[in-house]
Amino acid sequence: MNDRNKTAAGRNAGTAQRQASAMQTQDFFRGVIAEMRRVTWPTRDEWVSATILTVLLVVGIGLFTFCADWVFSQLFSLIHPT
């Protein structure tokens, strides 16, 4: 096989790989779209209640962390005053 045939074969193999990759990408996005159509989306009331719950939990955990930090800092200052 001479160099000219090797180059042409390499080009054809590269083109075939790109086409296969493009087909896989298209299949992936078709699958994503099909799956998104099957999703059961939450109602507005469910969405609002989940958001409120999330905000309250974040605030609660923040307050708990603040209080625990304050208590431990007071305890450590009693043990090792500066």
N, CA and C of each residue as an Amber inpcrd file, in Angstrom:
protein
   246
   0.8550000  -1.1750000   0.0000000   0.0000000   0.0000000   0.0000000
   0.8980000   1.2330000   0.0000000   0.6440000   2.1340000  -0.9240000
   1.4780000   3.3270000  -0.9950000   0.9100000   4.4220000  -0.1030000
   1.6350000   5.5310000  -0.0130000   1.2530000   6.6200000   0.8910000
  -0.0730000   7.2480000   0.5120000  -0.3580000   7.3220000  -0.7810000
  -1.6080000   7.9380000  -1.2250000  -2.8070000   7.1180000  -0.7390000
  -2.7420000   5.8120000  -0.7900000  -3.8420000   4.9630000  -0.3300000
  -3.9950000   5.0290000   1.1830000  -2.8680000   5.1210000   1.9090000
  -2.9250000   5.2310000   3.3630000  -3.6270000   6.5180000   3.7770000
  -3.3340000   7.5970000   3.0850000  -3.9400000   8.8840000   3.4110000
  -5.4390000   8.8520000   3.1470000  -5.8450000   8.3000000   2.0340000
  -7.2670000   8.2230000   1.7060000  -7.9940000   7.3240000   2.6930000
  -7.3890000   6.2090000   3.0650000  -8.0150000   5.3040000   4.0360000
  -8.1250000   5.9790000   5.3950000  -7.1090000   6.7260000   5.7720000
  -7.1450000   7.4460000   7.0480000  -8.2190000   8.5070000   7.0650000
  -8.4000000   9.2100000   5.9430000  -9.4510000  10.2260000   5.8470000
 -10.8250000   9.5940000   5.9570000 -11.0310000   8.4750000   5.2810000
 -12.3250000   7.8030000   5.3280000 -12.6270000   7.2700000   6.7210000
 -11.6070000   6.7580000   7.4050000 -11.8090000   6.2620000   8.7660000
 -12.1590000   7.4120000   9.7010000 -11.4910000   8.5560000   9.5450000
 -11.7830000   9.7170000  10.3850000 -13.1820000  10.2400000  10.1470000
 -13.6050000  10.2540000   8.8740000 -14.9560000  10.7050000   8.5420000
 -15.9890000   9.7650000   9.1380000 -15.7480000   8.4680000   9.0590000
 -16.6830000   7.4870000   9.6110000 -16.7850000   7.6350000  11.1200000
 -15.6680000   7.9000000  11.7840000 -15.6980000   8.0870000  13.2330000
 -16.4760000   9.3360000  13.6080000 -16.2960000  10.4130000  12.8450000
 -17.0430000  11.6440000  13.1290000 -18.5330000  11.4290000  12.9180000
 -18.8980000  10.7070000  11.8700000 -20.3180000  10.4430000  11.6070000
 -20.9070000   9.5710000  12.7170000 -20.1650000   8.5740000  13.1600000
 -20.6350000   7.7160000  14.2460000 -20.7930000   8.5230000  15.5300000
 -19.8530000   9.4080000  15.7870000 -19.9210000  10.2490000  16.9790000
 -21.1270000  11.1920000  16.9030000 -21.3670000  11.7450000  15.7160000
 -22.5230000  12.6330000  15.5470000 -23.8250000  11.8590000  15.7510000
 -23.8850000  10.6310000  15.2830000 -25.0920000   9.8200000  15.4610000
 -25.3070000   9.5040000  16.9400000 -24.2290000   9.2110000  17.6610000
 -24.3520000   8.9320000  19.0880000 -24.8370000  10.1700000  19.8300000
 -24.3430000  11.3370000  19.4350000 -24.7750000  12.5830000  20.0670000
 -26.2540000  12.8330000  19.7950000 -26.6700000  12.6300000  18.5650000
 -28.0850000  12.8070000  18.2280000 -28.9560000  11.8270000  19.0000000
 -28.5280000  10.5710000  19.0980000 -29.2870000   9.5790000  19.8590000
 -29.3840000   9.9720000  21.3260000 -28.2980000  10.5030000  21.8580000
 -28.3090000  10.9390000  23.2510000 -29.3460000  12.0290000  23.4750000
 -29.3440000  13.0510000  22.6130000 -30.2870000  14.1590000  22.7960000
 -31.7200000  13.7210000  22.5350000 -31.9270000  12.8120000  21.6120000
 -33.2760000  12.2710000  21.4100000 -33.7490000  11.5430000  22.6620000
 -32.8530000  10.7960000  23.2840000 -33.1880000  10.1020000  24.5190000
 -33.4960000  11.0670000  25.6490000 -32.7240000  12.1500000  25.7350000
 -32.9620000  13.1600000  26.7760000 -34.3310000  13.7960000  26.5860000
 -34.6610000  14.1540000  25.3610000 -35.9600000  14.7850000  25.0800000
 -37.0950000  13.8200000  25.3990000 -36.9520000  12.5550000  25.0160000
 -37.9890000  11.5630000  25.3060000 -38.1640000  11.3870000  26.8090000
 -37.0670000  11.3820000  27.5390000 -37.1430000  11.2160000  28.9920000
 -37.7700000  12.4380000  29.6520000 -37.4540000  13.6320000  29.1590000
 -38.0200000  14.8550000  29.7370000 -39.5330000  14.9200000  29.5300000
 -40.0320000  14.3080000  28.4630000 -41.4800000  14.2840000  28.2390000
 -42.1880000  13.3860000  29.2400000 -41.4700000  12.4120000  29.8060000
 -42.0720000  11.4770000  30.7580000 -41.9990000  11.9650000  32.1950000
 -41.3010000  13.0630000  32.4330000 -41.1270000  13.5690000  33.7960000
 -42.4560000  14.1000000  34.3200000 -42.7480000  13.7950000  35.5740000
 -43.9140000  14.3760000  36.2360000 -43.4320000  15.6100000  36.9910000
 -43.7670000  16.7730000  36.4590000 -43.2960000  18.0180000  37.0550000
 -44.1590000  18.3840000  38.2490000 -43.5860000  19.0100000  39.2820000
 -44.3750000  19.3880000  40.4670000 -45.3410000  20.5260000  40.1460000
 -46.4280000  20.5430000  40.9000000 -47.3770000  21.6440000  40.7510000
 -46.7880000  22.8890000  41.4210000 -47.4460000  24.0170000  41.1970000
 -46.9550000  25.2620000  41.7940000 -46.9670000  25.1800000  43.3140000
 -48.0200000  24.5980000  43.9000000 -48.0910000  24.4730000  45.3600000
 -46.9620000  23.5940000  45.8980000 -46.6770000  22.4880000  45.2120000
 -45.5690000  21.6250000  45.6330000 -44.2410000  22.3650000  45.5280000
 -44.0850000  23.1250000  44.4580000 -42.8480000  23.8810000  44.2280000
 -42.6420000  24.9180000  45.3350000 -43.7060000  25.6610000  45.6690000
 -43.6130000  26.7050000  46.6940000 -43.3310000  26.0830000  48.0510000
 -44.0360000  25.0010000  48.3960000 -43.8280000  24.3920000  49.7080000
 -42.4200000  23.7990000  49.8220000 -41.8970000  23.2150000  48.7540000
 -40.5360000  22.6790000  48.7890000 -39.5160000  23.8060000  48.9370000
 -39.7650000  24.9330000  48.2930000 -38.8560000  26.0760000  48.4000000
 -38.8650000  26.6380000  49.8130000 -40.0410000  26.7870000  50.3840000
 -40.1530000  27.3040000  51.7560000 -39.4570000  26.3530000  52.7280000
 -39.6790000  25.0550000  52.5670000 -39.0370000  24.0710000  53.4310000
 -37.5170000  24.1620000  53.3180000 -37.0160000  24.3130000  52.1200000
 -35.5710000  24.4110000  51.9140000 -35.0030000  25.6520000  52.5970000
 -35.6500000  26.7810000  52.4330000 -35.1780000  28.0250000  53.0550000
 -35.2010000  27.8990000  54.5760000 -36.2770000  27.3270000  55.1200000
 -36.3700000  27.1650000  56.5730000 -35.2980000  26.2200000  57.1010000
 -35.0270000  25.1470000  56.3810000 -33.9840000  24.2230000  56.8150000
 -32.6030000  24.8770000  56.7710000 -32.3330000  25.6570000  55.7560000
 -31.0450000  26.3420000  55.6680000 -30.8960000  27.3390000  56.8260000
 -31.9420000  28.0980000  57.1070000 -31.8910000  29.0560000  58.2150000
 -31.7350000  28.3050000  59.5370000 -32.4820000  27.2190000  59.7180000
 -32.3950000  26.4390000  60.9600000 -31.0110000  25.8500000  61.1760000
 -30.4340000  25.2800000  60.1400000 -29.0970000  24.7100000  60.2720000
 -28.0680000  25.8110000  60.5210000 -28.2660000  26.9620000  59.8980000
 -27.3710000  28.0930000  60.1380000 -27.4340000  28.5590000  61.5870000
 -28.6480000  28.6640000  62.1170000 -28.7990000  29.0750000  63.5260000
 -28.2040000  28.0350000  64.4670000 -28.4240000  26.7590000  64.1890000
 -27.8540000  25.6950000  65.0070000 -26.3320000  25.7730000  64.9950000
 -25.7560000  25.9720000  63.8290000 -24.2990000  26.0640000  63.7220000
 -23.7710000  27.2780000  64.4770000 -24.4820000  28.4050000  64.3520000
 -24.0800000  29.6190000  65.0790000 -24.1210000  29.3760000  66.5870000
 -25.2050000  28.7910000  67.0810000 -25.3470000  28.5460000  68.5230000
 -24.2990000  27.5500000  69.0220000 -24.0760000  26.4740000  68.2740000
 -23.0690000  25.4920000  68.6740000 -21.6890000  26.1260000  68.7090000
 -21.3820000  26.9640000  67.7460000 -20.0860000  27.6460000  67.7140000
 -19.9430000  28.5730000  68.9110000 -21.0050000  29.2990000  69.2370000
 -20.9570000  30.2270000  70.3690000 -20.7610000  29.4660000  71.6780000
 -21.5120000  28.3570000  71.8500000 -21.3970000  27.5580000  73.0800000
 -19.9800000  27.0030000  73.2140000 -19.4470000  26.4320000  72.1480000
 -18.1000000  25.8670000  72.2180000 -17.0450000  26.9470000  72.4370000
 -17.2390000  28.1200000  71.8520000 -16.2610000  29.1890000  72.0900000
 -16.2960000  29.6370000  73.5500000 -17.4860000  29.6710000  74.1560000
 -17.5880000  30.0280000  75.5760000 -16.9310000  28.9570000  76.4510000
 -17.1580000  27.6870000  76.1150000 -16.5420000  26.6040000  76.8850000
 -15.0250000  26.6400000  76.7650000 -14.5160000  26.8370000  75.5940000
 -13.0670000  26.8770000  75.4060000 -12.4450000  28.1030000  76.0430000
 -13.1990000  29.2050000  76.0790000 -12.6400000  30.3830000  76.7460000
 -12.5800000  30.1760000  78.2580000 -13.4640000  29.3450000  78.8200000
 -13.3970000  29.0180000  80.2340000 -12.2210000  28.1000000  80.5140000
 -11.9650000  27.1780000  79.6080000 -10.8750000  26.2250000  79.7880000
  -9.5150000  26.8940000  79.5600000  -9.4370000  27.7050000  78.5170000
  -8.1660000  28.3230000  78.1560000  -8.3670000  29.8080000  77.9020000
  -8.4240000  30.5970000  78.9750000  -8.6020000  32.0540000  78.7780000
  -7.3530000  32.6760000  78.1510000  -7.5680000  33.6960000  77.3650000
  -6.4290000  34.3720000  76.7140000  -6.0350000  35.6220000  77.4190000
